Structure formats: structure tokens, C-alpha cells
Amino acid sequence: MKNQDHFKFSTGVIAYPIAFVLTIWLVFWFEVRFRFHFNDYGIYPQTLKGLRGVFFSPFIHGSIQHLYHNTIPLFVLSMALFYFYRPIAWKVLLYGILLSGFLTWFIGRPSHHIGASGLIYVLVSFIFFKGVLAKHYRLIALSLLVVFLYGSMIWYALPLEEGVSWEGHLSGLVTGLVFALIFKKSIAKPNKFEWESPNFVDADDPFLKHFDENGNFIEHLEPEKEQGQPDVIYTYKENNNSE
């Protein structure tokens, strides 16, 4: 797949993130409207019943503030994922939910872990590390932008604040790094110049022919003679006969 095929806008780049965001808002509206509480469907570590939260927890939020703080980064990062990593975007999202959720279930405290923040950390980690490893200038620029916007989130992957699922955040960071290492196919490769080819010969390059062996510019080049073309010598003889 060519590089321009990777960085190509489509309706899915916006439609899929919007659909995801609308879904988590719809779930929260349903809870408020009909007085349901889905917190019990979150991840509860080291219990068989708590495994169901691996699937449901990204769609459940404890408050409007919790939901609001997750909405913008989820939309921005998922949109970047579908634009820059379209061939593997769904794998990163679906497997990211499952793997980060299972890691949270494995290492988490005995409490219900809910929210899409684990997935957000998957996206932050994957986009950053994949851009660095891919060595493509556009992906590196995206990595730097992610660090600028969401670099401070790294502190919430540590047990510094009460009531925050740092285990879910840490699981997301680890999952994103793992994905950046294993998802190598269908990633845009940096364009290579002709001089980077192992078969490149300096003497055959039209530009380098304008320089001598000392690096001095040659203003006038002798026209090359085609192979097999004979030399033609014209002789002019002055007519000295007088009328």
C-alpha cells in the first residue's frame, strides 16, 4: 500500500469517533433518565463476574464530569487513529479494549473500574510509540502533538490520586506500547531517496556530474557521446583561387 493511501480522508475518520462518543453519552443518558446504575458492570478485579466489565466498562461513566473529560480526548485520538492508521484502526480499538481491560482485571484493586480512560491511554501510547518506531515524518509529528496535548496524563498512571483507576491507565499505556511493537504491517513507510538505494552509483547521477572529485562545481559539461556513435570531423578548406 502506498503512503498516500494511508493518509487519505474518508467519512469513517469522523463518523466512527462520533458514533463511539454518542454511544457512551447515550448510555449515560439512559442511566440518568431511567435511574439505572451500571457501575456494577464495570471491571471488578480477580472475580469471574468482574470479567464482564472488560467489555462494558469503556461505555460506563460515574458522573457527567467523568464523561466530559473522556469525550474530547477519545474523539480526537480515535479520529487521528482512523486517519493515520486506518488499516489497523479497528484492531487497535477492539483489541485495546480487551487487553487493557483484562490487565486491569488482573492488577486492579477490589473495586469497580469504569470509564473509557483505559482506551484513551491505549490510543495515546500507541500513537506516540508507533510514530517514533515508524520513522515517518508525519507520524513523528503526530507523536509530538500527542505528547504536547496529553503528555501530562502519564502522572495518572501512577497511584497518586484517590478514586482514580491508575491500574486502568497503566494497563492502557502498556497495551498501546505492545501494539506499537507488534503491528508492523500496513504502516506507512518513509519515502526513500534514490541516493539511499544500495545500487546507487555516484557517477551516473546527473546532479553529481556537475561536481568534480574535489566537490567543485563544474559550470560547463561536455555533452555525452552516445555509445557506438562515430566521431565526425569536419575540415574546412579556404578557397584561395582568384577570379
C-alpha positions in Angstrom: 0.0 0.0 0.0 1.4 3.4 -1.0 1.9 6.2 1.6 -0.8 8.4 0.1 -3.3 5.5 0.6 -2.7 5.7 4.4 -3.2 9.4 4.8 -6.5 9.7 3.0 -9.6 11.3 4.4 -12.9 9.3 4.4 -16.2 9.7 6.2 -15.2 7.0 8.6 -12.4 9.2 10.0 -15.2 11.4 11.6 -18.2 9.1 11.6 -16.7 6.3 13.7 -15.4 8.5 16.5 -18.7 10.4 16.6 -20.6 7.1 16.8 -18.4 5.9 19.7 -18.8 9.2 21.6 -22.6 9.3 21.0 -22.8 5.7 22.4 -21.2 6.5 25.7 -23.3 9.6 26.1 -26.4 7.6 25.2 -25.6 5.0 27.9 -25.1 7.8 30.5 -28.4 9.4 29.5 -30.2 6.1 29.8 -28.8 5.7 33.4 -30.0 9.2 34.4 -33.3 9.0 32.6 -34.4 5.7 33.9 -32.5 5.7 37.2 -30.2 2.8 36.3 -26.7 2.3 37.7 -24.4 0.3 35.5 -21.3 0.7 37.8 -21.7 -3.0 38.8 -21.0 -3.9 35.2 -17.5 -2.4 35.4 -14.3 -4.4 35.8 -14.1 -5.9 39.3 -10.6 -7.5 39.5 -9.9 -11.1 40.2 -13.6 -12.2 40.2 -15.2 -14.2 37.5 -18.3 -11.9 37.4 -16.0 -8.9 37.2 -14.7 -10.1 33.8 -17.8 -8.8 32.1 -16.5 -5.3 32.7 -13.8 -5.9 30.2 -16.5 -5.5 27.5 -18.8 -3.0 29.2 -16.6 -0.7 31.3 -15.5 1.7 28.4 -19.2 2.7 28.0 -19.9 3.3 31.7 -19.1 6.6 33.5 -19.8 7.6 37.0 -20.6 11.3 36.5 -21.1 14.0 33.9 -17.7 15.3 34.7 -16.1 11.9 34.2 -17.9 11.6 30.9 -16.9 15.0 29.7 -13.2 14.6 30.5 -13.1 11.4 28.4 -15.2 12.7 25.5 -12.8 15.1 23.9 -9.6 13.1 24.0 -11.5 10.0 22.9 -12.8 11.8 19.9 -9.6 13.5 18.9 -7.4 10.4 19.3 -9.7 8.0 17.6 -10.1 10.4 14.7 -6.3 10.5 14.4 -6.2 6.7 14.6 -8.6 6.3 11.7 -6.8 8.9 9.6 -3.2 7.9 10.1 -3.6 4.2 10.9 -6.7 3.3 9.0 -5.7 -0.3 8.0 -5.3 -1.4 11.7 -7.6 1.1 13.4 -10.3 -1.4 14.4 -7.8 -3.9 15.7 -6.2 -1.2 17.9 -9.7 -0.2 19.3 -11.2 -3.7 19.8 -8.1 -5.5 21.0 -7.1 -2.4 23.0 -10.4 -2.6 25.0 -10.0 -6.3 25.6 -6.3 -6.4 26.5 -6.2 -3.3 28.7 -9.4 -4.4 30.4 -8.0 -7.8 31.2 -4.8 -6.3 32.5 -6.9 -4.0 34.7 -8.8 -7.1 36.0 -5.5 -8.8 36.7 -3.7 -6.0 38.6 -6.5 -3.8 39.9 -7.8 -3.1 43.4 -11.0 -4.7 44.6 -13.3 -2.0 43.2 -15.4 -1.4 40.1 -13.2 0.2 37.4 -15.3 2.1 34.8 -14.8 4.6 32.0 -13.2 4.9 28.6 -9.9 6.3 30.0 -8.2 3.0 29.7 -8.9 3.0 26.0 -7.7 6.6 25.8 -4.4 5.6 27.3 -4.1 2.8 24.7 -4.5 5.4 21.9 -2.1 7.9 23.5 0.6 5.2 24.0 0.1 3.5 20.6 0.1 6.8 18.6 3.2 8.0 20.3 5.3 4.9 20.2 4.2 3.9 16.7 5.1 7.3 15.3 8.6 7.1 16.8 9.2 3.5 15.6 7.8 4.0 12.1 10.2 6.9 11.4 7.8 8.6 9.1 7.9 12.4 9.4 4.1 12.7 9.5 3.7 10.1 12.2 6.6 11.5 14.2 4.9 14.9 14.0 1.7 13.3 15.3 3.6 11.7 18.2 5.0 15.1 19.2 1.5 16.6 19.0 0.1 13.8 21.3 2.9 14.4 23.8 2.1 18.2 23.8 -1.6 17.7 24.3 -1.8 14.7 26.6 1.7 14.2 27.9 0.7 15.1 31.4 -1.7 12.1 31.5 1.3 10.0 32.4 1.0 11.0 36.0 -2.4 9.5 36.3 -0.9 6.1 35.5 0.6 6.2 39.0 -1.2 5.8 42.3 -1.2 9.5 43.2 -4.9 10.4 43.3 -7.6 8.7 45.3 -10.6 7.4 43.4 -8.7 7.3 40.0 -8.2 3.9 38.4 -4.5 4.2 37.8 -4.4 0.5 37.1 -6.7 1.0 34.1 -4.5 3.9 32.9 -1.3 1.9 33.3 -2.8 -1.1 31.5 -3.7 1.2 28.6 -0.2 2.5 28.4 1.3 -1.0 28.4 -1.2 -2.2 25.8 -0.5 0.7 23.4 3.2 0.1 23.6 2.7 -3.6 22.9 0.6 -2.8 19.9 3.2 -0.3 18.6 5.7 -3.1 18.6 3.6 -5.9 17.1 1.5 -4.0 14.5 4.2 -3.6 11.8 2.4 -4.3 8.6 0.1 -1.8 6.8 2.0 1.1 8.3 3.2 3.9 6.1 6.9 3.6 5.3 9.1 6.7 4.9 9.9 7.6 1.3 13.4 6.7 0.3 15.5 8.9 -2.0 17.3 7.5 -5.0 20.7 8.1 -3.3 19.7 5.8 -0.4 19.4 2.8 -2.7 22.2 0.2 -2.3 22.6 0.1 -6.1 23.1 3.9 -6.4 26.2 4.9 -8.4 27.5 8.4 -7.9 29.0 8.6 -11.4 25.6 8.0 -13.0 23.7 10.7 -11.1 23.0 13.8 -13.4 23.3 16.2 -10.5 26.6 14.9 -9.1 28.1 15.1 -12.5 28.2 18.9 -12.1 30.9 18.4 -9.4 34.5 17.3 -9.7 36.2 14.9 -7.3 37.1 17.8 -5.0 33.5 19.0 -4.8 34.0 22.0 -7.0 31.1 23.0 -9.3 31.6 22.4 -13.0 29.9 25.2 -15.0 30.1 23.6 -18.4 29.8 19.9 -19.0 31.0 18.2 -22.2 28.0 16.6 -23.9 28.0 12.9 -23.6 28.5 10.9 -26.8 26.2 8.0 -27.4 27.7 4.6 -27.3 28.8 3.4 -30.7 28.4 6.8 -32.4 31.5 7.5 -34.6 33.4 10.7 -34.4 32.7 13.0 -37.3 35.5 15.6 -38.1 34.7 18.4 -40.5 37.6 20.1 -42.3 37.1 23.5 -43.9 39.4 24.5 -46.7 39.8 28.1 -47.7 39.3 28.8 -51.4 42.4 30.9 -52.5 41.6 30.9 -56.2 41.0 34.3 -57.6 38.6 35.0 -60.4 
